[in-house]
Amino acid sequence: MKHRRLSIFLKGAGMGAADAVPGVSGGTIAFITGIYEELLLTIKQFGPSAWPAWRQGGLRGLVVHLNLGFLIPLLAGVALSLVSVAHLALWLMEAHPLLLDGFFFGLVAASGLVVGHAGGRRRFWHLLPLLAGLLLAQMLPGLMPLVLLVGNEAVIVVLAGAIAISAMLLPGVSGSFLLLTMGLYGTIMGAIKSLDIGIIMLFGIGCLIGLMLFSRLLWWLLKRHHDSTMALLLGFIVGSLPMLWPWRELTRYQMGPEGQVIPLAHRYLLPDDYARLTGDSAQLLAVVSLMVVGALLVVLLNRRAARQATQFDT
């Protein structure tokens, strides 16, 4: 039991680390480590069904119903990682952006293979949800600045929390990247670093709303239309890969309310073209090496998760 809790804690830490970096989704980490469906089911349990569990089984029944033995170590890992990685992520984004993007490009690309393998038997019409996922992954960042039109700062932060946490549940769609396109990434990460309780509470309220609504939708889709939903998730992952391509040039942006740059479109380059355009080293060997490391990490984590699932079933 202690070993399982430590394992869940470490998986939560991986999810928190991924969510701190624009371009990567904690849902991707949950999927490749084998806890994705259990996570969705656990979140879904927080609702009206908890009341009968409390009445019939008391506190023990409620703990079992809400799967707190899984959720508490997972959230502890996410929270600890977010607070600690917030500093490291911001530094890496500024000091070594190519290396960071390279590592996560390899990780997310290999995650696409994992999701594709888990999709079951493919049908020709599965191309429709796959294409829908691709299009939504491309369209979402461009739509995010519209959130700022709401005007009320508190409502904006709540909406940002709901959107970011919903994206966290989707493999391939980065909640942090959507925050970046809203112009709120620095605000939220800064609040976490400085423990700004007001902003953290508003963001947390939005996260709770997003979790309650979106987890139920995803769970329903997976139970009723599993293979189609997996194709949709694969589309999200493949559609998110360009956001992590290390050698890119910002071609369109807008200024946020606090003077920050909100990226809207990029031009994707070959390493030599990037070096000529920027005058900086493309760091080709280091970036490709980290792509391989990221991909191998996914393979190892997925194999470990599969072994654990087999042991649990037997």
NULOKE-334946 format. One record per residue (C-alpha): x, y, z. Coordinates in pm, whole numbers, plus 32768, in hexadecimal, padded with zeros to 4 digits. Example, Ala and Ser with C-alpha at 12.3 -4.5 7.8 and 13.67 -1.06 7.14 Angstrom:
84CE7E3E830C 85577F9682CA 
! end
This chain:
800080008000 811A80F18058 81C9809B7F11 808880E87E4D 805C82367EFF 81C482987EB4 819382337D49 805683067D30 8106842B7DD9 8220841D7CDA 8127840C7BBB 807A853D7C4C 81CA85ED7C5E 81FF859E7AEF 80A8862C7A9B 80F287697B60 824287947AB5 81A2876B795F 808B886279AF 818989687A17 821E896C78B8 815D8A077794 812F89027684 810A87C9775B 7FD387397800 7FBF868B794D 7EBC85AD78A5 7FD1852977C5 809984BC78F7 7F6284217994 7F2383597858 808082D17823 80A082737995 7F5981AF7989 7E81827D7A75 7DB38345797A 7C65828F7993 7C8482647B0E 7CC183DC7B29 7B88842D7A60 7AB683357B28 7B3683BE7C74 7AE385257C17 798C84B47B9E 7942841F7CF5 7939857C7D8F 77C985C57D66 766E85607DDD 76D283F07DEE 77B984407F14 769084807FFA 7604831B7FF1 776682958022 7784836B815C 763082FD81E1 766C818B81A5 77DC816C8201 782D829F82D2 7986833A82B2 7A2581F38242 792181C68131 7958832A80BA 7AD382FC80AF 7AA881C37FDA 79A182657EF9 7A7C83977EB6 7BB382BD7E8A 7C7683A27F74 7D8B82A27F94 7DD882F27E28 7D7684627E1B 7E2D84EA7F4E 7F8D84727EF0 7F4D84D67D86 7EE7863A7DE3 800786517ED9 80F785FC7DC1 805486F57CD2 8055880E7DD5 81BB87D77E48 823787C17CE3 817A88F97C73 820789CA7D8E 836A894A7D63 837089307BE9 82D78A8A7BBA 842E8B237BF6 84EB8A227B26 83F58A2D7A03 84088BA779E2 85848B9A79EC 859C8A8278EA 84A98B357800 85898C677806 86E28BC77817 86BD8A85774A 857A8A92767E 85FA89B27564 8666889E7651 852088AB7715 844E88A275D7 85208785754C 84EA86AB7680 837486E47686 835286BD750B 83E1855D752A 830785147658 81C2858775B5 821184E47464 82498394750B 810C83CA75D7 804F83DC748D 80C9827D743E 805182057594 7EF8829F7565 7EE282187401 7F3780BA747E 7E2F80D37592 7D1D8136749E 7CB67FD2744D 7C497F6C72F3 7C4E808F71FF 7B2F80D57112 7B3381B86FE6 7A3982A67085 7B2482D871AE 7BCF83D170C7 7AB684C6711C 7B0284E57294 7C7684DB7242 7C5186067158 7B6F86B47256 7C808691735D 7D858719726C 7CB088487214 7C508896737C 7DBB888073EF 7E16897E72E3 7CEC8A647320 7CE48A75749D 7E1B8B5074CE 7D938C5473DB 7C468C5F7493 7CD78C8C75F0 7D158E0875DE 7B998E2C75C3 7B878DD57736 7C208F297783 7AF08FD376E8 7A228F72781B 7AB490A378C8 7A8B903F7A36 7BE08FCD7AB7 7B558ED87BB8 7A718E337AB7 7B938E1E79C1 7C6A8D637AC0 7B498C737B10 7B108C30799B 7C858BFF796B 7C888AFA7A81 7B638A3D79EA 7C018A3C788F 7D5F89E57907 7CEF88BF79E0 7C11883A78C9 7D3E884777E1 7E0B879278E9 7D1C866C78CE 7D5486577756 7E9585AB76E7 7F47869475F8 7E9787DA7654 7F6688AC7741 7EAF89777847 7FE88A45787B 7FFF8A947708 7E948B047702 7EDF8BE2782D 80048C6D7768 7F248CBE763F 7E318D69772F 7F508E3B77B4 7F1D8DAB7910 80378CAC792F 81218DA079DD 800A8E187AC2 7FA88CBA7B35 810A8C347B57 81708D717C0D 804A8D457CFB 80B68BDF7D41 821D8C4B7D7E 81BB8D6A7E65 80938CB07F04 7F9A8DBF7EA1 7E6B8D257F4F 7D688DFF7E9E 7DCE8D9E7D3C 7E108C347D9F 7CB18C167E36 7C078CA97D02 7CD38BC87C1F 7C838A9F7D00 7B0C8AE57CEC 7B278AE17B71 7BEA899B7B81 7ADC88F87C55 79CC89647B62 7A9288E47A39 7AE1879A7AE5 797A87537B48 78EF879779EE 79FE872578FF 7A6185E579B4 78FB8569799C 78EE85B37829 7A37850077E8 79D483D378BB 788983B47802 793B83C776B2 7A3A82BE7715 792E81D17797 783B81FE7673 792882467550 7A7E81CF75C3 7B2E81A07475 7AA582E273E0 7B0C83A37518 7C6B830F7504 7C7D8383739A 7C1284DF740C 7D2084E07519 7E22846D741A 7DBD85937341 7DF3867E7466 7F4F85F174A1 7FBC85FF7334 7F26875B7310 7FE987D8743D 813D876473BD 8186889D72ED 816B896F742B 829888AF74B0 836E88B37375 84B0895173F8 85158A1472C1 83FD8B0C7282 83CD8C7E7247 82B48D4D72DC 81FA8DEB71B9 80BB8E717258 80728EE673B6 7FAE8FDF7480 7FFB909D75BE 7F4B903676FE 7EB0912377FC 7FF4912B78C5 80D6915F7797 812F8FF0776D 81538F4F7616 803C8E5875C2 80B18D6B74AB 7FAF8D29739B 80718C8D7278 81CB8C00722F 82988BA470FE 83408A537125 84AA8A3C70B1 85BA8940706F 86DF89557163 87C989F77060 86C28AFA7002 868A8B477172 87FF8B7C71A9 881A8C64707A 86E58D2970DA 87368D5B724A 88B18D507245 88A18C587368 890A8AED736F 87F789F47318 888E8905741D 882A87EB7333 88E086CC73E1 886C872F753D 8704876A74D0 86E88622740D 878785677533 868185F4761E 856C85997527 85E784327539 85FB844076B5 849484C176C7 841883AF75DF 84D2829D769C 8444831E77E5 82E382F3775A 832F819076E8 83BE8131783C 82A181D178FF 819B812C7824 823C7FD57843 824F7FFE79BB 80E0806579C8 80807F3678F4 813F7E4A79DD 80987EE17B0F 7F427EBE7A6D 7F8A7D4F7A1E 7FF87D0B7B85 7EC07DB97C07 7DDB7CEB7B25 7E7A7BA67B91 
! end
